[in-house]
Amino acid sequence: MGLSIVLPTYNERENIVTMINRVRDKCVRHNLNFEIVVIDDDSPDGTWKIVEDVFKTDSNVKLLRRIGKKGLASAIIDGINYTKNDSIVVMDSDLSHDLEIIDKMYHALQDCDIVIGSRYVKGGRIEGWTLKRKIISRGATLIAKLLLFRPEKDPLSGFFMIRKNAFEAVKELLKPKGYKILLELLVKGDFVVKEIPFTFRNRTKGKSKLTKGVMKEYLKMILELIIFKITNRLG
């Protein structure tokens, strides 16, 4: 089995080279057969160009530049579709996710369908967030748990690993929007899920993508998922 690392990017020129190098070094140390798939939404800061120039001779690094398409969730879907391996990990490209648990996630995936890098299970934590950001995150998670009856501690994590066949089983049902593709996968699939704690570290370079528009998209997605659950139950 091999591992595909999906890295969606938008204006991450300050982080992407370091991120790719760290991921590659981690996979090499653990003797993983791997590929790194960068999906860039035509970043105005030229993130895609940096990847193209720096890694043009590296066969393990692939670049998918999307013209006219915007949105993290749809970028992740396109990235997963572009992968060749049986196990796929999705990570942010801003160095906030802990690479040290990738091997733990990989081994855990052998007994389940999705492994979540969780900030909220015992042992997980967040560094560098303001109180306001923590409250927003906790509030959004509580909404998902209460309105969609999710048992996971961190169903909104952007750091997860999924089996390719599990993704294939639900991809025709996906209507990606906003930033929270994991939640849609959990709601629309019947998966065995594990959560592994990690320490989320806030970005030190570049700007956060959290805006009022993102929050509105999230609430709209929650409503659509509620409707999906009701319709699916009635059907």
MOPE-V988655 format. One record per residue. N is the residue number from 1. RES is the residue in three letters. SS is DSSP state (2 for helix, 1 for strand, 0 for the rest). Layout:
[[N | RES | SS] [N | RES | SS]]
This chain:
[[1 | MET | 0] [2 | GLY | 0] [3 | LEU | 1] [4 | SER | 1] [5 | ILE | 1] [6 | VAL | 1] [7 | LEU | 1] [8 | PRO | 1] [9 | THR | 1] [10 | TYR | 0] [11 | ASN | 0] [12 | GLU | 0] [13 | ARG | 0] [14 | GLU | 0] [15 | ASN | 0] [16 | ILE | 2] [17 | VAL | 2] [18 | THR | 2] [19 | MET | 2] [20 | ILE | 2] [21 | ASN | 2] [22 | ARG | 2] [23 | VAL | 2] [24 | ARG | 2] [25 | ASP | 2] [26 | LYS | 2] [27 | CYS | 2] [28 | VAL | 2] [29 | ARG | 2] [30 | HIS | 0] [31 | ASN | 0] [32 | LEU | 0] [33 | ASN | 0] [34 | PHE | 1] [35 | GLU | 1] [36 | ILE | 1] [37 | VAL | 1] [38 | VAL | 1] [39 | ILE | 1] [40 | ASP | 1] [41 | ASP | 0] [42 | ASP | 0] [43 | SER | 0] [44 | PRO | 0] [45 | ASP | 0] [46 | GLY | 0] [47 | THR | 2] [48 | TRP | 2] [49 | LYS | 2] [50 | ILE | 2] [51 | VAL | 2] [52 | GLU | 2] [53 | ASP | 2] [54 | VAL | 2] [55 | PHE | 0] [56 | LYS | 0] [57 | THR | 0] [58 | ASP | 0] [59 | SER | 0] [60 | ASN | 0] [61 | VAL | 1] [62 | LYS | 1] [63 | LEU | 1] [64 | LEU | 1] [65 | ARG | 1] [66 | ARG | 0] [67 | ILE | 0] [68 | GLY | 0] [69 | LYS | 0] [70 | LYS | 0] [71 | GLY | 0] [72 | LEU | 2] [73 | ALA | 2] [74 | SER | 2] [75 | ALA | 2] [76 | ILE | 2] [77 | ILE | 2] [78 | ASP | 2] [79 | GLY | 2] [80 | ILE | 2] [81 | ASN | 2] [82 | TYR | 2] [83 | THR | 0] [84 | LYS | 0] [85 | ASN | 0] [86 | ASP | 0] [87 | SER | 1] [88 | ILE | 1] [89 | VAL | 1] [90 | VAL | 1] [91 | MET | 1] [92 | ASP | 0] [93 | SER | 0] [94 | ASP | 0] [95 | LEU | 0] [96 | SER | 0] [97 | HIS | 0] [98 | ASP | 0] [99 | LEU | 2] [100 | GLU | 2] [101 | ILE | 2] [102 | ILE | 2] [103 | ASP | 2] [104 | LYS | 2] [105 | MET | 2] [106 | TYR | 2] [107 | HIS | 2] [108 | ALA | 2] [109 | LEU | 2] [110 | GLN | 2] [111 | ASP | 2] [112 | CYS | 0] [113 | ASP | 0] [114 | ILE | 1] [115 | VAL | 1] [116 | ILE | 1] [117 | GLY | 1] [118 | SER | 1] [119 | ARG | 0] [120 | TYR | 0] [121 | VAL | 0] [122 | LYS | 0] [123 | GLY | 0] [124 | GLY | 0] [125 | ARG | 1] [126 | ILE | 1] [127 | GLU | 1] [128 | GLY | 0] [129 | TRP | 0] [130 | THR | 0] [131 | LEU | 2] [132 | LYS | 2] [133 | ARG | 2] [134 | LYS | 2] [135 | ILE | 2] [136 | ILE | 2] [137 | SER | 2] [138 | ARG | 2] [139 | GLY | 2] [140 | ALA | 2] [141 | THR | 2] [142 | LEU | 2] [143 | ILE | 2] [144 | ALA | 2] [145 | LYS | 2] [146 | LEU | 2] [147 | LEU | 2] [148 | LEU | 2] [149 | PHE | 0] [150 | ARG | 0] [151 | PRO | 0] [152 | GLU | 0] [153 | LYS | 0] [154 | ASP | 0] [155 | PRO | 0] [156 | LEU | 0] [157 | SER | 0] [158 | GLY | 0] [159 | PHE | 0] [160 | PHE | 1] [161 | MET | 1] [162 | ILE | 1] [163 | ARG | 1] [164 | LYS | 2] [165 | ASN | 2] [166 | ALA | 2] [167 | PHE | 2] [168 | GLU | 2] [169 | ALA | 2] [170 | VAL | 2] [171 | LYS | 2] [172 | GLU | 2] [173 | LEU | 2] [174 | LEU | 0] [175 | LYS | 0] [176 | PRO | 0] [177 | LYS | 0] [178 | GLY | 0] [179 | TYR | 0] [180 | LYS | 0] [181 | ILE | 2] [182 | LEU | 2] [183 | LEU | 2] [184 | GLU | 2] [185 | LEU | 2] [186 | LEU | 2] [187 | VAL | 2] [188 | LYS | 2] [189 | GLY | 0] [190 | ASP | 0] [191 | PHE | 0] [192 | VAL | 0] [193 | VAL | 1] [194 | LYS | 1] [195 | GLU | 1] [196 | ILE | 1] [197 | PRO | 1] [198 | PHE | 0] [199 | THR | 1] [200 | PHE | 1] [201 | ARG | 1] [202 | ASN | 0] [203 | ARG | 0] [204 | THR | 0] [205 | LYS | 0] [206 | GLY | 0] [207 | LYS | 0] [208 | SER | 0] [209 | LYS | 0] [210 | LEU | 0] [211 | THR | 0] [212 | LYS | 2] [213 | GLY | 2] [214 | VAL | 2] [215 | MET | 2] [216 | LYS | 2] [217 | GLU | 2] [218 | TYR | 2] [219 | LEU | 2] [220 | LYS | 2] [221 | MET | 2] [222 | ILE | 2] [223 | LEU | 2] [224 | GLU | 2] [225 | LEU | 2] [226 | ILE | 2] [227 | ILE | 2] [228 | PHE | 2] [229 | LYS | 2] [230 | ILE | 2] [231 | THR | 2] [232 | ASN | 2] [233 | ARG | 2] [234 | LEU | 2] [235 | GLY | 0]]
